[in-house]
Structures are given as C-alpha cells and as structure tokens.
Amino acid sequence: MAIAAMWEARTEVGRGAALAEWVHASALPAVVGAPGLERVEVFAATDEQGGDRVVVIALWTGSPVPLPDPPATLVARPPHEWSFERLSVGP
C-alpha cells in the first residue's frame, strides 16, 4: 500500500524562505532514510493575503514517519498534516 503524507505550514509574510530552509536543514533529515520512504518533494507558494506556505509531500510504502514541529517563530499557525492512500496511478 502506498501512502502520501502531506504536511503544510503557513508563515507570516516574507517568512517562507526561512521555513523552507528549516524544512531542508532539519525536517527532511529526520525522515530521509526511514524505512519505506520512496520520495519526498517540497513546494512553496504565496497566498492571497501575502503569507507564504510550504508543503512537503512524502510517498511511503508503509506507515509514514511524521515531520518534526517547526519552530513557532517560523509559522503563523501549527502545520496541518494529512495522509492519503493511493488509489490509482495515471496518466
């Protein structure tokens, strides 16, 4: 069974680069090499209110390992996390 674990955090205006740096330096090393990790991707966006968002999607074969909590100074609210079970692969 394949699972996509999605983690999303919103920052204050202009803090997205700092959060992305933390993700690469601290969060990813906590899961890279964990059993069952197939792939991990990091995305960033700016929302309509000017805040930044960082999203991490990790594909697992088995139970996902959660990302650590970011420093409170980097986020506007606690991160959201979801796990999705793969139903199909396309195109």
Residue frames as qw, qx, qy, qz and C-alpha x, y, z in Angstrom:
[[0.000, 0.890, 0.456, 0.000, 0.00, 0.00, 0.00],
 [0.414, 0.260, -0.003, 0.872, 1.35, 3.44, -0.92],
 [0.228, -0.834, -0.438, 0.246, 0.64, 6.44, 1.28],
 [0.316, 0.553, 0.015, 0.771, 1.22, 10.11, 0.51],
 [0.418, -0.641, -0.431, 0.478, 1.85, 12.08, 3.69],
 [0.234, 0.683, 0.178, 0.669, 1.26, 15.79, 3.20],
 [0.435, -0.549, -0.346, 0.624, 2.49, 18.48, 5.60],
 [0.213, 0.690, 0.275, 0.635, 1.55, 22.14, 5.10],
 [0.396, -0.556, -0.355, 0.639, 2.59, 25.18, 7.11],
 [0.184, 0.870, 0.250, 0.382, 1.68, 28.85, 6.70],
 [0.531, -0.161, -0.227, 0.801, 4.12, 31.58, 7.65],
 [0.011, 0.836, 0.202, -0.510, 3.84, 35.26, 8.25],
 [0.540, 0.841, 0.009, 0.006, 4.51, 37.49, 5.24],
 [0.307, 0.822, -0.463, 0.126, 8.05, 37.08, 3.98],
 [0.491, -0.538, 0.660, -0.186, 8.99, 34.09, 6.20],
 [0.947, 0.245, 0.039, -0.202, 8.54, 31.36, 3.59],
 [0.592, 0.601, -0.501, 0.193, 12.23, 31.17, 2.67],
 [0.172, -0.521, 0.696, -0.464, 13.19, 30.73, 6.32],
 [0.812, -0.071, 0.423, -0.396, 10.65, 27.94, 6.77],
 [0.879, 0.440, -0.173, -0.069, 11.79, 26.22, 3.56],
 [0.298, 0.635, -0.642, 0.311, 15.37, 26.43, 4.82],
 [0.482, -0.355, 0.650, -0.468, 14.32, 24.81, 8.12],
 [0.926, 0.172, 0.143, -0.304, 12.46, 22.05, 6.23],
 [0.762, 0.529, -0.361, 0.097, 15.58, 21.22, 4.20],
 [0.194, 0.585, -0.645, 0.451, 18.05, 21.52, 7.09],
 [0.283, -0.258, 0.722, -0.576, 16.05, 19.96, 9.95],
 [0.770, 0.109, 0.306, -0.550, 12.78, 18.29, 8.96],
 [0.815, 0.418, -0.333, -0.223, 13.89, 16.26, 5.94],
 [0.291, 0.460, -0.804, 0.241, 16.96, 14.77, 7.66],
 [0.470, -0.185, 0.653, -0.564, 14.57, 13.46, 10.34],
 [0.835, 0.240, 0.335, -0.365, 12.77, 11.26, 7.77],
 [0.600, 0.620, -0.477, -0.167, 15.26, 10.65, 4.95],
 [0.248, 0.368, -0.882, 0.159, 16.48, 7.09, 5.27],
 [0.566, -0.077, 0.579, -0.581, 13.43, 5.95, 7.23],
 [0.256, 0.075, 0.946, 0.182, 12.11, 2.53, 6.19],
 [0.311, 0.607, 0.731, -0.012, 9.50, 2.78, 3.46],
 [0.115, 0.788, 0.004, -0.604, 10.26, 6.32, 2.27],
 [0.703, 0.410, 0.483, 0.323, 10.03, 6.31, -1.52],
 [0.341, 0.447, 0.206, 0.801, 10.22, 10.01, -2.38],
 [0.198, -0.726, -0.418, 0.508, 9.85, 13.42, -0.79],
 [0.305, 0.515, 0.312, 0.738, 9.08, 16.74, -2.50],
 [0.198, -0.549, -0.370, 0.723, 8.95, 20.29, -1.12],
 [0.191, 0.633, 0.485, 0.572, 6.75, 23.06, -2.60],
 [0.172, -0.395, -0.325, 0.842, 6.23, 26.75, -1.77],
 [0.081, 0.638, 0.552, 0.530, 3.57, 29.33, -2.59],
 [0.002, -0.053, -0.289, 0.956, 2.38, 32.78, -1.58],
 [0.064, 0.568, 0.819, -0.051, -1.32, 33.06, -0.70],
 [0.087, 0.759, 0.419, 0.491, -3.80, 35.86, -1.38],
 [0.409, -0.904, -0.122, 0.011, -3.07, 37.58, 1.94],
 [0.262, 0.838, -0.426, 0.218, 0.66, 37.65, 1.23],
 [0.669, -0.507, 0.530, -0.118, 1.56, 34.84, 3.60],
 [0.368, 0.475, -0.770, -0.216, 3.81, 32.04, 2.46],
 [0.918, -0.146, 0.228, -0.289, 3.09, 28.31, 2.54],
 [0.127, 0.496, -0.852, -0.112, 5.47, 25.40, 2.45],
 [0.920, 0.010, 0.083, -0.382, 4.18, 21.94, 1.57],
 [0.067, -0.444, 0.890, 0.077, 6.03, 18.64, 1.93],
 [0.906, 0.111, -0.032, -0.407, 4.67, 15.52, 0.22],
 [0.136, -0.467, 0.874, 0.002, 6.35, 12.24, 1.09],
 [0.838, 0.102, -0.349, -0.407, 5.45, 8.94, -0.57],
 [0.337, -0.431, 0.785, -0.290, 5.70, 5.89, 1.68],
 [0.698, -0.019, -0.668, -0.259, 5.26, 2.15, 1.41],
 [0.541, -0.307, -0.687, 0.375, 4.01, 1.58, 4.93],
 [0.311, -0.844, -0.388, 0.199, 3.47, 3.87, 7.87],
 [0.326, 0.775, -0.064, 0.537, 4.71, 7.45, 7.37],
 [0.544, -0.299, -0.367, 0.693, 7.17, 8.99, 9.80],
 [0.006, 0.947, 0.321, 0.009, 5.87, 12.42, 10.84],
 [0.415, 0.568, -0.150, 0.695, 7.94, 15.55, 10.32],
 [0.389, -0.332, -0.514, 0.689, 9.08, 17.33, 13.47],
 [0.007, -0.914, -0.392, 0.105, 7.32, 20.51, 14.57],
 [0.461, 0.550, -0.014, 0.696, 8.89, 23.69, 13.20],
 [0.264, -0.176, -0.406, 0.857, 9.99, 26.49, 15.50],
 [0.072, 0.756, 0.609, -0.230, 6.95, 28.57, 16.47],
 [0.076, -0.685, 0.093, 0.719, 8.70, 31.71, 15.22],
 [0.098, -0.174, 0.712, 0.673, 8.57, 30.37, 11.64],
 [0.071, -0.386, -0.854, -0.343, 4.85, 29.60, 11.40],
 [0.301, -0.274, -0.025, -0.913, 1.62, 31.58, 11.63],
 [0.819, -0.215, 0.151, -0.510, -0.24, 28.53, 12.96],
 [0.591, -0.295, 0.750, 0.034, 0.58, 24.88, 13.67],
 [0.185, 0.270, -0.761, -0.560, 1.20, 22.82, 10.50],
 [0.839, 0.128, 0.161, -0.503, -1.58, 20.71, 9.03],
 [0.073, -0.344, 0.916, 0.191, -0.87, 17.06, 8.23],
 [0.841, 0.200, 0.115, -0.489, -2.82, 14.52, 6.19],
 [0.280, -0.260, 0.888, 0.254, -2.15, 11.01, 4.94],
 [0.709, 0.383, -0.088, -0.586, -3.69, 9.74, 1.72],
 [0.676, -0.064, 0.726, 0.109, -3.87, 6.16, 0.47],
 [0.139, 0.350, -0.604, -0.702, -3.01, 5.75, -3.23],
 [0.718, 0.317, 0.477, -0.396, -5.99, 4.54, -5.25],
 [0.798, 0.512, 0.270, 0.170, -4.51, 4.68, -8.75],
 [0.368, -0.497, 0.354, 0.702, -1.56, 5.88, -10.84],
 [0.584, 0.750, 0.266, -0.159, -2.04, 7.72, -14.12],
 [0.155, 0.173, -0.137, -0.963, -1.81, 9.42, -16.69]]
